[in-house]
Amino acid sequence: MNVAIVGVSGAVGQEFLRVLSERPSFKIERLELFASARSAGSKITFRGKEYTVRELRHGDDFRDIDVAFVSAGGSVSLEYAETITKHGAVMIDNSSAFRGYSDVPLVVPEVNAADALVRPRGIIANPNCTTIQMVVALNVIERLSHIKRVHVATYQAASGAGAKGMAELDRQIKEIAAGEEPTVSKFAYQLAYNLIPQIDVFGDDDYTKEELKMYNETRKIMHSDVAVSATCVRVPVTRAHSEAIWVETEESLELDVVRQAFRDAHGVVLMDEPSEQTYPMPLFVAEKDPVYVGRLRKDLANPKGITFWCVADQIKKGAALNAVQIAEWLVAEGNIKR
């Protein structure tokens, strides 16, 4: 295929290159790399070949492009969507710009891959990172019994704020170790040795936009009336998000049945041996592909409740990998124009 990456200089843009380099079966005939004027002209080596990063502009640069992976922020996605798609390219957008549009599918391949086939605008939206890993796990339970409601507390790594977020956490740790005042710029407060119970801005109901994304996106992806209540927290971890999830189903489920369903599920790894202190942690999940599930147990406060712990790499499965998997599924279905 002919592939473009927009926003290649950012953390997710770089992750697109890493993910694609790990998937030799994803055949690329032509690769075009785009970024802002500041990064234009820089050189990037991919699969042994050197490429020059180009400035993103309006025009015909996307003629003959089959798939464009876009991760340059919502304002860029909104401004350039028509430019990217006008010649038939499929735009897989990592921003929040189009996620709420009724005519733009919001896709996690393990859950609702077929939604990607209907895209009137030529755009497929990549969901929010916290939503992606949660719905991969929730879908396993949904197949056993309809989920009525979900409560989730997230523990989100600095990677959710991009390369600058990861760099700030690293810098703060070094500054504190040296006895210096930590630099606070990307986050509202010092993140090192701290937790910040706010991700994105607050709305009128005192939920943050991040928390409302989990509510709205989960319902759209799963085609469900499930009620989702989230509290999203930034934690001093470099990459890989964690989530504590409580699920209420219509029917009471046996733990052994749920455990086996997780074992059999595509894209999920069950790490659940409490007696051996085996459970997912960001330290060991970072840079891995699957969604990891552990601490599976019955909810003591709800006879129809299941609770579990879920960890996945935010930059990988929560962003770049999910987008690449969408493209791979479309190719397998013969749904890319070439």
N, C-alpha and C positions, 0 to 999 in steps of 0.2 A: 504493500500500500504506500501511498504518498501521505506523509504524516507531518503535521505542524504542532509545535509546542509554543504556546503564547504565555509569557511570564517565565521563561526558562531560567532566569537568573535567581528566582526566589527559591525558598526551601522546597515547595511542592514541585516547581519546575525541575529542579535538580533531581528530585525523587522520581519524576517521570522518566528521566534518562536512566536512572539506576534500575527501575522496574523493567523497562524495556530491554536493558542490557542483560537482565537475568532471564529473559524470555526469547531465546533464539527462534522459537517457532513463530514469533510475531515478525513477519517478514516486512521489511521497510525498503522500498525502492528509492524513495526520495524523502529527505528530512529537512524541514525548514524550521529554524529557531528564531523566535521573536521576543523582544523585550523593550524596555523603555529606551529613550535616546541615550540615557546615561550608560547603559550596558551594551548598546549597539557597537559593533565592531570588534567585540571581544571574541576569543576563539574557544571552542569547546570540542573535545575529542570524544567521539562516540563510535563504538565498534571498530576502533582502529582508524577512523577517518576524522579529519579536522573540519569543523563547520564554523562559519562566521555568523554571529548573532546579528540579526537585522532589526532595525527599528520598526515597530508596529505602526503602520500607516493605513489610511483608506486608499483603496485602489483594487488592483486585480492580483495581489500577491497570493491569494488563496485559490486561484484558478487551478484545477486539477488536483487539489488537495482532497483526500478522501476523509480523513479524520483530523480534527483540530482539538488538541487537549489544551484547555484554557484555564490558567490560574494566575490572573493578574489583578484580581479585585473586581468587585461588583460594578463599579463605575466604568471600568474598561470593558467588561463583558457587555454591558448595556449599550455602550457607544459603538462597539465594533461587531456586534452580533450579525448585523446585516452584511457587513463587509466579509465576514468569515464564511457565511452560509450561502451567499448569493449565487455561487457557482456549483452548489450541491454538496459542499463539505458538511459532514456531520460534526457539529460543535458539541463537545462534551465539556460542560462548564463546571468548574470547581467552586465558583462563588455562590453567594446566596441570591444573586440577582433574579434568577428565573424559577427558583424552587417552588414558589407559590402560584405560578401561572398554571391555569387549568389546561392549557394547550402545550405544556412542556412536561414530559414525563420525568419523574424523580425516581432514580433506579438504583437498586442494590441487586446485582445479578442472582445471588442466592435466594432472593425473596420474590422479585417481580420483574425478571428479565424481559418478559414479553411486552411490558409497557414501553420499552425502547423502540418497538416497531412502529408506534404511532407518534410522530413528531412533526406536526404541521409547520413549525418554525425551523425545522432542521436542527433543533437544540435538544440535548438531553442534559438534565441537571444532575450533578453529583451531590448527594445529600451532605448534611453537616456530619463531621467526623464522629461526634458522640452518637448521633442517630444511626449511622451505618453499623457500628459494632453492636449496638443494642438490638436493632431489628434482625440482624443475622441470628442472634441468640433467641430472640422472641419468636421468630418464625418457626423454630423447632418445636416450641411449646404450643404455638397456635395450631399446628397440624394435629396435635393431640386433643386439644380442647380450646374453644374460643377464649381469648384473653379479654376480660372485661375492663381491668384497670391495671396500671403500672405506676409504682413509685420508684424513683431512681435518684440516687445521689452520685454525682460524677466527681472524679478526682483527676483533673485535666492537666496534662504536662505543659511545660513552657513551649513545646513545639506547636501547640495550638495557636500561638501568637507569631508563628513563623521564625525565620532565622534570627531576627532581632530579639525575639523573646528568649530563645535558647542562649543567645550570646549574652543577654543581660543577666540571666540566672548564673551562668558560668562566671561572669565578671563580678557579680555581687559576692559569690562564695570566695573568690580570690581576694577581693577587697576586704571582706570581713576577717579573713585569715591573716591579712597583713595589718590589721588594726585600723583600717581606713573606713570612712563613711561610705556605705554602698551607694552606687549610682542607681537612681530610680527614674526611668524614662518611659519604657514600654508599658509597664504595669502601673496601676494606681498606687501600689505600695511595694515595699521590699518583698520580693518573693522568696529569697533565700531564707531558710529556717522559719518559714511562715506559711499560712494558708490564706487565700483571698476568696471569700465567698461571693464573688461577683465575676461573671464573664459576660462581656458586652454591656450595653446600657440597660437601665431599668425602665420599664413601662409604667403606665398609670396604675396597674394592678400590683406593682412591686415585684413582678417576675422580670428576669432579664430576657433579652432577645434570644440568648442561647437556650434558656429554659423553654421558651415558647416554640423555638425551632423543634425541639424534641417532641413536643405535643403535636404540632401541626404536621411535621414531616413523617412521623411514625404512622399517623392515620392515613396520609396520602399513599405512602409506600405499601402499607399492608392492606389498603382498601378496607379499613376497619373503623368501627366506632369506639375503639379502645380509648379510655381516658388516661392521660399521662401527666403525672405531676413530678417535676424535676427540680432539684437544687444543684447548681453547677458551681464547682469550686476549683480554683487554680491551685496547684500544688507544686512544690519545688522538685519536680522530676523533669529530666531533659526531654524525653519522648516516650510515648505510649500512655494512652488514657486508661483509667480504671473506672469501673462503675459497680455500685452496689444496687441490685435490682430486686424489687418485690413485685410479684405477679399474682393477680387473682384470676382464676379461670372459671368458666361456667360449671365445669365438672371437677370433682376432686381427682387429683392425679397421684398415682403411686410413684414414689421416688425412683424405684428401679426402672419403671417405664420411661420416665423423663431422662434418667441417666443414660439409658441405652439409646434413646433418640439423639442425645447430644453426641454420643460416640459415633453414630451412623451418619451424622449430618455433614454435608459438604461445606468446607470452609470453617469448620469448628474443631477445636481440639479440647477434649475434656481433661483437665488436670485436677483431680478431686480425690485425694487420698489423705484425709485429715490425720489419720494415725501416723502417717509418714511426713506430716507437715508439707504436703505437696499441694500447691495452688498457684495460680498465675500471679506474676508480679512484673511490673514494668522493666525491672532490671534484666529479666530474661526474655521478655516478649519483644523488646525494641528490635526493629528491623526484620521481624518475622511477618509472614503473610497472613496466617489464620487469625480468627477470633478465639481467644482462650477463655474457657469457662471453668469455674471451680466453686468451692464452698457451697455446693448444692444441698439444700435442706428444705424441710417443710417450715412454713411460716407459723410460728407459735401463736400469732395473733389472728390467724385467719385459717379456718379449716379447708378452704379451697385455695390456699396461698402457697406459692413456691418462691424461695429466695435464693439468689446466687450472686457470684462475683464474676465480673467479666473484664478482660483486659485485651487491648489491641493497639497496634502501632498507629498513631493518629496520622502521621505523614504517609504511611504506606497504605494499609487497608482503609484507613479513614480518609484517604484523599487519592493519591496517584494510582495505587493498585486497583481500587474500585473502578476508576475511570477506564483503565486499561482492560479490565475484565469485561466491562460493558462493550468496548470495541471488539474484543475477542469473541464475545457471544454473537454480536452482529455479523462478524465475518463467518462464523460457523453456521449461521442461519442464511448466509448468502444475501444479507441485507445491506451490504456496503456496495456502492454503485459500481465499483470495479469488479 
